[in-house]
Amino acid sequence: MDAVVIASHDSVHAEQVVAAVRAGKAVLCEKPLAPTLAEGRLVLRDIGSTGEALLSLGFMRRFDPGYMQLRQAIDDGTVGPPVLVHNISRGVSGAPNATSEFSITGSAIHEFDVVPWLLRSPVVEVSWVAPRRSSEVHEGLQDPQLIHLRTADGVLSTCETFLNARYGYDIRCEVVGETGAISLTEPARVRLDAGRRHGIGYAADWRPRFADAYRIELQGWVDSVLAGEPTPLATGRDGVAASAVAEAVITSMHHGGSVTKVE
């Protein structure tokens, strides 16, 4: 066995990553690297720089064709320098035991990785706000939530997370530049015209929506392992950076939505 894919429960990622890396295996670990920022930093400390070279992290949106085109458009200056990024992440239903914090660490963390990846600039401060809680969810979960991210380049990003939107799995991203705007389109494969209606359907969850992204990501990882080349995926340090943003957002949530620096 030359390589290991870790797609187990979040709570055991850290110990499994350390064990596999210490055995000299190339590792692809699904996000998150660890449940908390402190645990993620411990993983990097325990595996050292040599171990970090063996570790890849599965933030698959980096390999979604739509997100890749957005990044290329930003790099090409197609809409001018970015000033705003608007993100929406809606699902049909969240896990029965989901908490407000899990909405951040388990769902919004994708935006905490993809926004700095798109802009090539780290998140430096955050704030959290929320409307009234949906009547469809239990008291332990604030759903939906709205998160503000400011990156070092001054761009402001909004992130709506709504685990229980009911109507479908819906991921949106719009980059607003000084001279234009560019956004994802829903990657539907068919369009329905019937009963005086015109439209598309939504996926029930992330699997059909990001199937291509997962395949491209996995093939990129396999190719890099076979070639002995650096990973094209997110790194362990990228995972820790996303966790640092998540921790700052949770701090903001617990302190009345105060603007919070990312440490």
C-alpha positions as CSV (number, residue, x, y, z in Angstrom):
1,M,0.0,0.0,0.0
2,D,1.5,3.3,-1.1
3,A,-1.2,5.8,-0.2
4,V,-4.2,6.3,2.0
5,V,-7.5,8.1,1.6
6,I,-9.2,9.2,4.9
7,A,-12.9,9.8,4.6
8,S,-13.9,8.7,8.1
9,H,-15.7,10.7,10.8
10,D,-14.2,14.2,11.4
11,S,-13.4,13.3,15.0
12,V,-10.8,10.7,14.0
13,H,-9.1,12.5,11.1
14,A,-6.2,13.8,13.2
15,E,-5.1,10.5,14.7
16,Q,-5.5,8.7,11.4
17,V,-3.5,11.3,9.5
18,V,-0.6,11.2,12.0
19,A,-0.6,7.3,11.9
20,A,-0.6,7.1,8.1
21,V,2.1,9.8,7.6
22,R,4.3,8.2,10.2
23,A,4.0,5.0,8.2
24,G,5.4,6.9,5.2
25,K,2.2,6.9,3.2
26,A,0.9,9.7,1.0
27,V,-2.4,10.8,2.5
28,L,-5.5,12.4,1.1
29,C,-7.7,13.5,4.1
30,E,-11.2,14.8,3.6
31,K,-11.8,18.2,5.2
32,P,-11.4,19.1,8.0
33,L,-7.9,18.1,9.0
34,A,-9.2,18.0,12.6
35,P,-12.3,19.1,14.5
36,T,-10.6,22.1,16.1
37,L,-7.8,24.6,15.2
38,A,-5.7,23.5,18.2
39,E,-5.9,19.8,17.0
40,G,-5.0,20.8,13.5
41,R,-2.0,22.6,14.6
42,L,-0.9,19.6,16.7
43,V,-1.2,17.4,13.6
44,L,1.3,19.7,11.7
45,R,3.6,19.7,14.7
46,D,3.5,16.0,15.1
47,I,4.2,15.1,11.4
48,G,6.8,17.9,10.8
49,S,7.8,19.3,7.4
50,T,8.6,15.9,6.0
51,G,5.1,14.7,6.9
52,E,3.5,17.8,5.5
53,A,4.9,16.9,2.1
54,L,2.9,13.7,2.2
55,L,-0.4,15.3,3.2
56,S,-3.2,16.6,0.9
57,L,-6.5,17.9,2.1
58,G,-9.8,17.4,0.3
59,F,-11.3,20.8,-0.4
60,M,-12.9,19.7,-3.7
61,R,-14.3,23.1,-4.8
62,R,-10.8,24.0,-5.9
63,F,-11.3,21.4,-8.6
64,D,-14.9,22.2,-9.6
65,P,-14.8,23.4,-13.2
66,G,-17.0,26.5,-12.4
67,Y,-14.8,27.6,-9.5
68,M,-11.7,27.0,-11.6
69,Q,-13.1,29.3,-14.3
70,L,-13.9,32.0,-11.7
71,R,-10.3,31.9,-10.5
72,Q,-9.0,32.1,-14.0
73,A,-11.3,35.1,-14.8
74,I,-10.0,36.9,-11.7
75,D,-6.4,36.2,-12.6
76,D,-7.1,37.4,-16.2
77,G,-8.7,40.7,-14.9
78,T,-11.9,39.9,-16.8
79,V,-14.1,41.9,-14.4
80,G,-11.3,44.1,-13.1
81,P,-10.0,43.9,-9.5
82,P,-12.5,42.2,-7.2
83,V,-14.3,44.2,-4.6
84,L,-17.0,41.8,-3.4
85,V,-17.6,38.0,-3.4
86,H,-21.1,36.7,-2.6
87,N,-21.4,33.0,-1.6
88,I,-24.5,31.0,-1.0
89,S,-24.6,27.5,0.3
90,R,-28.0,25.9,0.8
91,G,-29.0,22.3,1.5
92,V,-32.2,20.3,1.7
93,S,-31.8,19.2,5.3
94,G,-28.9,19.2,7.8
95,A,-28.0,16.4,10.1
96,P,-30.5,15.8,12.9
97,N,-28.0,16.7,15.6
98,A,-26.4,19.7,13.8
99,T,-25.5,22.7,15.9
100,S,-24.8,26.3,15.0
101,E,-21.1,25.7,15.4
102,F,-21.2,22.6,13.1
103,S,-22.8,24.7,10.4
104,I,-19.6,26.7,10.5
105,T,-17.0,23.9,10.8
106,G,-18.8,21.4,8.6
107,S,-20.3,23.5,5.9
108,A,-19.2,27.1,5.8
109,I,-15.6,26.0,6.0
110,H,-15.7,25.3,2.3
111,E,-16.1,29.1,1.7
112,F,-13.3,29.7,4.2
113,D,-11.0,27.8,1.9
114,V,-12.3,28.7,-1.5
115,V,-12.6,32.5,-1.0
116,P,-8.9,33.0,-0.2
117,W,-8.0,30.5,-2.9
118,L,-10.0,32.5,-5.5
119,L,-8.6,35.8,-4.4
120,R,-5.1,34.5,-3.6
121,S,-5.4,36.5,-0.3
122,P,-5.9,35.2,3.2
123,V,-8.9,36.0,5.4
124,V,-7.9,38.5,8.1
125,E,-11.1,39.3,9.9
126,V,-14.7,38.0,10.2
127,S,-18.1,38.7,11.6
128,W,-21.2,36.7,12.1
129,V,-24.9,37.7,12.0
130,A,-28.2,35.8,11.6
131,P,-31.9,36.4,11.0
132,R,-34.6,34.7,12.9
133,R,-34.2,31.0,13.1
134,S,-36.1,28.9,10.5
135,S,-39.2,27.2,12.0
136,E,-38.0,24.1,10.2
137,V,-35.1,23.6,12.6
138,H,-34.5,22.7,16.3
139,E,-33.5,25.3,18.9
140,G,-29.9,24.1,19.0
141,L,-29.3,25.3,15.5
142,Q,-29.3,28.8,14.1
143,D,-30.2,28.3,10.5
144,P,-29.6,30.3,8.3
145,Q,-26.4,32.2,9.1
146,L,-24.6,35.1,7.4
147,I,-20.9,35.4,7.7
148,H,-18.7,38.3,6.5
149,L,-15.0,37.7,5.6
150,R,-12.5,40.4,4.8
151,T,-9.3,39.3,3.0
152,A,-5.9,41.0,3.2
153,D,-6.5,42.6,-0.2
154,G,-9.5,44.5,1.2
155,V,-12.2,42.5,-0.6
156,L,-15.4,41.8,1.4
157,S,-17.1,38.4,1.0
158,T,-20.5,37.4,2.2
159,C,-21.3,33.7,3.0
160,E,-24.9,32.6,3.5
161,T,-25.2,29.1,5.0
162,F,-28.6,27.5,5.1
163,L,-28.5,23.8,5.9
164,N,-32.3,23.3,5.8
165,A,-33.4,25.3,2.8
166,R,-35.6,22.4,1.7
167,Y,-35.9,23.2,-2.0
168,G,-32.6,21.7,-3.1
169,Y,-28.8,21.7,-2.9
170,D,-27.8,25.1,-4.2
171,I,-24.3,26.5,-4.4
172,R,-23.7,30.0,-5.7
173,C,-20.7,32.3,-6.0
174,E,-20.5,35.7,-7.6
175,V,-17.3,37.8,-7.9
176,V,-18.0,41.5,-8.3
177,G,-15.1,43.4,-9.8
178,E,-14.5,47.1,-10.6
179,T,-15.7,46.6,-14.2
180,G,-18.1,43.7,-14.2
181,A,-19.3,40.6,-12.4
182,I,-18.9,36.8,-13.0
183,S,-20.8,34.0,-11.2
184,L,-21.3,30.2,-11.2
185,T,-24.2,28.7,-13.1
186,E,-26.1,25.7,-11.8
187,P,-24.5,22.7,-13.7
188,A,-27.8,21.1,-14.6
189,R,-27.6,18.5,-17.4
190,V,-31.2,18.8,-18.5
191,R,-33.9,21.5,-18.7
192,L,-37.6,20.8,-18.4
193,D,-40.4,22.5,-20.4
194,A,-43.8,21.2,-19.4
195,G,-47.1,22.3,-17.9
196,R,-46.4,25.9,-18.7
197,R,-43.2,25.7,-16.7
198,H,-39.6,26.2,-17.8
199,G,-36.7,25.3,-15.5
200,I,-34.1,22.9,-14.1
201,G,-34.0,20.6,-11.1
202,Y,-31.7,20.8,-8.1
203,A,-29.5,18.1,-6.7
204,A,-30.6,16.5,-3.4
205,D,-27.1,16.9,-1.9
206,W,-23.5,17.6,-2.7
207,R,-22.7,14.3,-4.4
208,P,-24.2,15.0,-7.9
209,R,-23.3,18.7,-7.7
210,F,-19.6,18.1,-7.1
211,A,-19.1,14.7,-8.7
212,D,-16.8,16.1,-11.3
213,A,-14.8,18.0,-8.7
214,Y,-14.2,14.9,-6.6
215,R,-13.1,12.9,-9.7
216,I,-10.7,15.6,-10.9
217,E,-9.3,16.1,-7.4
218,L,-8.8,12.4,-6.8
219,Q,-7.1,11.9,-10.2
220,G,-4.9,14.9,-9.6
221,W,-3.8,13.5,-6.3
222,V,-3.1,10.0,-7.7
223,D,-1.1,11.5,-10.6
224,S,1.0,13.6,-8.2
225,V,1.7,10.5,-5.9
226,L,2.7,8.4,-8.9
227,A,5.0,11.1,-10.3
228,G,6.5,11.9,-6.9
229,E,5.4,15.6,-7.4
230,P,4.1,18.1,-4.9
231,T,0.3,17.9,-4.3
232,P,-2.0,20.1,-6.4
233,L,-4.6,19.8,-3.7
234,A,-5.0,21.9,-0.5
235,T,-2.3,21.3,2.0
236,G,-2.3,20.7,5.7
237,R,-1.5,24.4,6.2
238,D,-4.5,25.4,4.1
239,G,-6.7,23.2,6.3
240,V,-5.3,24.9,9.5
241,A,-5.9,28.3,7.9
242,A,-9.6,27.4,7.2
243,S,-10.0,26.2,10.7
244,A,-8.5,29.5,12.0
245,V,-11.2,31.3,10.1
246,A,-13.9,29.0,11.5
247,E,-12.7,29.5,15.0
248,A,-12.9,33.3,14.6
249,V,-16.4,33.1,13.2
250,I,-17.5,31.0,16.2
251,T,-16.0,33.6,18.5
252,S,-17.9,36.3,16.7
253,M,-21.1,34.3,17.0
254,H,-20.6,33.9,20.7
255,H,-19.8,37.6,21.2
256,G,-22.8,39.3,19.5
257,G,-21.4,39.3,16.0
258,S,-18.3,41.4,16.8
259,V,-15.7,41.9,14.2
260,T,-13.0,39.3,15.0
261,K,-9.4,39.0,13.8
262,V,-8.2,35.7,12.4
263,E,-5.3,34.5,14.5
